[in-house]
Amino acid sequence: MQKKVWVTSLSKEQERVTGLLGLIKKYGLGPDGHFWVDELQKMAWQAPLENLTQKETALWVISVTKAELEPASVRYGLSLLALSLQNAKGIGFPILFVCPDDSLTDEDLPTPFKGADIIDQKNASLGAKMVAKANTPVKKIEAGYRIDIHANPGYGIWFELNPGPGGTWNGVLAGGLTSEVTAHGVGPAGELPQKTVLEYQMQGLKLELGEDEYTAWAVQNTIDDAQSYYVRFADIPGNILFGQLPWEDVAADFHLLKLV
């Protein structure tokens, strides 16, 4: 089975894209990909997910400049796609940013891409780097939580949150920095619940983290790897904060993800 590299291009510049696809083919990998469509309402970010999660896809390459990555909608869409892919294939699945200049740095990347590498498209080692990444077994990384995305133009974008294998949250909280939660629920892991029972639900909680203030919702339901907490935001939340709800003698166990 030939290993495949999926290319997401933020530019429709033909020379840049064909050069990258040609290099992938030259090094014995299967080139495929798509042009990014910045349409959050239509869930356009989901388009390549089926291809990315195929068994033969061994590397995700994102062709982008810092300027192309600046719109919040682009960064959020890419983050949602990365979280969906990582839920399916693991956080350690290789992602490589290929930049036609040297404008992009690690500081420019949202949290789901913090393990990714950045390389200049003109770098002579690019082909060899792609081969190495495509042929390296995916490293197992434990994050201390599991997150997945359920999205549809009809019901919006929902985040599924739980503590991952073997973990338990005695109560759960989730909030956004730039957008508030509008709906939440608890149910079996892996699918949005049709019915939900919420224990002592709370809304509009304010949490300060450094200079940032988050608005969160919470419930006291026990959440483990078989049960998940589902939340939907009104708009792009920027950063999200989630984890075990602190109450009585239960300590807080929060995780923070920058999604734009």
Secondary structure by P-SEA (a helix, b strand, c coil): cbbbbbbbbcccaaaaaaaaaaaaaaacccccbbbbbcccccccccccccccccccccbbbbbbcccccccaaaaaaaaaaaaaaaaacccccbbbbbbccccccccccccccccbbbbbccccaaaaaaaaaaaccbbbbbccbbbbbbbcccccbbbbbcccccccccbbbbbbccccccccccccccccccbbbbcccccbbbbbcccbbbbbccccccccccbbbbbbbcccccccccccccccccccbbbbbbcc
